[in-house]
Each structure stands twice: as C-alpha cells, then as structure tokens.
Amino acid sequence: MTGTPALPWRTAWIVGASSGLGAALAKLLDGRVGTVAISARSADSLSAMQAESKTLVAYPLDVTDADAVARCYRDIEKKAGGVDLVVLSAGTWDVVEPPEIDPAVFKKSMDVNFMGVVNVLAQAVPGMMRREAGQIAIISSVAGYRGLPKAAAYGPTKAALINLAESLHPELAAKGVTLSIVNPGFVDTPMTAVNDFPMPFLMPVDDAAQRLLQGLERKAYEITFPRRFTWAMKALRLLPNAVYFWIVRTFVLRP
Ligand SMILES: NC(=O)c1ccc[n+]([C@@H]2O[C@H](COP(=O)([O-])OP(=O)(O)OC[C@H]3O[C@@H](n4cnc5c(N)ncnc54)[C@H](OP(=O)(O)O)[C@@H]3O)[C@@H](O)[C@H]2O)c1
C-alpha cells in the first residue's frame, strides 16, 4: 500500500475480471483492498493477473453455472472473509442483424448478462442484508435505455438489469446495502474491438475504470461515463417513438 490510500473495502469480488473494464478496475483496487477476488472463465489470464499483483486472487468461474457461483462465493468468504464489494462486469455482446434471429444467441446473452448477475446476487445479497453492510455494482449499459440497431439480443439484457436494480435498490438500501447500476457508453475493450460501426466518445478503459471507482466511492446509484454521450442517450428516452425511430433511421441506419 505505497502512496495510494486504502479503499473502504476489505474483500472485493470482481466478476468478469479477466479483461476490459473488470480487469482495469481490479488493477485499480490492487494493493488498496485486503483481497480482490477476480473471476471469469479464462483461468490463465486470471492467474497471470494474480502473479503480477499485490492482493488479486484468481477464482475462475462461469457465471451461468449457478452451483459453481455458490461454491466460488463460499470459497472466497472462507479464505478472505465476508465480501463487502461485488462488481458484476461479466458480459457478452453479439450483433443481431435481421432477418437472422437466432434464439441461441438471445439465450446466451440472457444467460450471461442477466442470469449471471442473478446467480451472483443470490449468493451475495442474503449475507450483506444480514450484516446490514455491503456494496454491489451491476454493469449494465446505455444500450438498456432504448432499443438500438444490432443490439436486439444485448440491449434487452441490459434493460432488464436496469429494471432489476431499480426493483431491488429500496429494500437493499433499507438494510444498509448499496446497490449501483453502471451504464457506460462506448469503452475501448475487447468487447468493442470487434465493432465495425462508429462509436462516439469511445473512452480509454483505464479512464472508464477510474470513473467507475469514483462512482463506487461516492456510493452513487447510477454511474455513467462518458457523460456527454450517456446523457444524450438518456435524453432519447424522453422522445416520442416516431421521433426516436426517425433519428435512428436517419443517423444510425443511413441506407
Ligand atoms: N465496452 C463497452 O463499450 C461497454 C459499454 C457498456 C457496457 N459494457 C459492459 O461492461 C461489462 C464489461 O465489458 P467489457 O467491455 O470490459 O468487455 P470484455 O473485455 O469482453 O469483458 C467481459 C468480461 O466478462 C467475462 N465473461 C464473459 N462471459 C462470462 C461467463 N460466462 N462467466 C464468467 N465471466 C464471463 C469475460 O471473461 P472470460 O471470457 O474469461 O470469461 C471478461 O472478463 C459488460 O457487462 C459489458 O456489457 C461495456
């Protein structure tokens, strides 16, 4: 813990920590939190991160496997003590272009992006509510604000997370548990590297992780970045459907 001050968590668990936003956040927490448990499927990447770190500990995991999530959570609590920060960053993104509607793609999106979160909440929420302490951040997306072209599989999972967080927040808050929803715009990660369309205000991943950490420290309910883009996306929610669809046709689809 040299130079940078300690953070207010003893045991953090970052799910989806092998790359992108989760990995960048793990590096920011390293050495400033007693233990940072890092999970994802890529065991080799997690081990490499652990080897180069002060306080990162690898717990490989597929979030779609509810039993494995339960075992992993018990393992972390046994070795590192009660988890007081959970960050849910695991996610998957597939382009959908009509007329092709492949149910398998939609199911994978829902299984990872939505049920993966539910599987982790099922473990973390009861203990936190019992202890009347703890913090959880769910990484959703501005793609959950309104339907976007190509995002017919991804967007609904993120809209569902926004609704899930809104639904749970009051009862968790009443028991001293902080629940945040994180709605990023475009961030430069392996997930967006495959995109062949313009990504306005694409943010470097280290800047995005800093903004995420600042939001967590503030215990903000909604954490968004980059704000110029996310606020514009939020304003689109206020438009009548006909105007919204005209904007999408004119500026996004552009024949
Ligand atoms: N990048 C953006 O512009 C952007 C914008 C808005 C929201 N988001 C959201 O931010 C979060 C992080 O995305 P990212 O951009 O950092 O992408 P990323 O680099 O692809 O990271 C995704 C992470 O999720 C993990 N993951 C995927 N499937 C998993 C599974 N079944 N079980 C456990 N872990 C799994 C991946 O690791 P393994 O492959 O090793 O399992 C990886 O660590 C996602 O929820 C994404 O939807 C991203």
The ligand as a Gaussian input file, in Angstrom:
#p B3LYP/6-31G(d) Opt

LIG

0 1
 N      -17.039000      -1.842000     -23.656000
 C      -18.150000      -1.101000     -23.727000
 O      -18.255000      -0.176000     -24.557000
 C      -19.299000      -1.361000     -22.800000
 C      -20.349000      -0.437000     -22.795000
 C      -21.413000      -0.641000     -21.941000
 C      -21.432000      -1.729000     -21.103000
 N      -20.410000      -2.631000     -21.130000
 C      -20.476000      -3.756000     -20.226000
 O      -19.326000      -3.756000     -19.413000
 C      -19.052000      -5.077000     -18.967000
 C      -17.597000      -5.402000     -19.236000
 O      -17.399000      -5.458000     -20.647000
 P      -16.007000      -5.114000     -21.338000
 O      -16.263000      -4.060000     -22.325000
 O      -14.963000      -4.923000     -20.298000
 O      -15.793000      -6.453000     -22.184000
 P      -14.761000      -7.641000     -22.065000
 O      -13.366000      -7.142000     -22.074000
 O      -15.189000      -8.582000     -23.140000
 O      -15.060000      -8.261000     -20.624000
 C      -16.087000      -9.159000     -20.386000
 C      -15.707000      -9.999000     -19.181000
 O      -16.768000     -10.913000     -18.924000
 C      -16.217000     -12.206000     -18.745000
 N      -17.206000     -13.217000     -19.082000
 C      -17.874000     -13.404000     -20.251000
 N      -18.673000     -14.475000     -20.167000
 C      -18.512000     -14.987000     -18.913000
 C      -19.060000     -16.099000     -18.224000
 N      -19.950000     -16.929000     -18.808000
 N      -18.673000     -16.318000     -16.945000
 C      -17.772000     -15.504000     -16.338000
 N      -17.229000     -14.436000     -16.945000
 C      -17.589000     -14.179000     -18.222000
 C      -15.009000     -12.228000     -19.690000
 O      -14.057000     -13.188000     -19.308000
 P      -13.929000     -14.674000     -19.870000
 O      -14.128000     -14.596000     -21.350000
 O      -12.557000     -15.050000     -19.440000
 O      -14.980000     -15.458000     -19.178000
 C      -14.446000     -10.835000     -19.413000
 O      -13.660000     -10.841000     -18.253000
 C      -20.033000      -5.986000     -19.730000
 O      -21.128000      -6.274000     -18.901000
 C      -20.470000      -5.116000     -20.886000
 O      -21.746000      -5.494000     -21.372000
 C      -19.331000      -2.467000     -21.958000

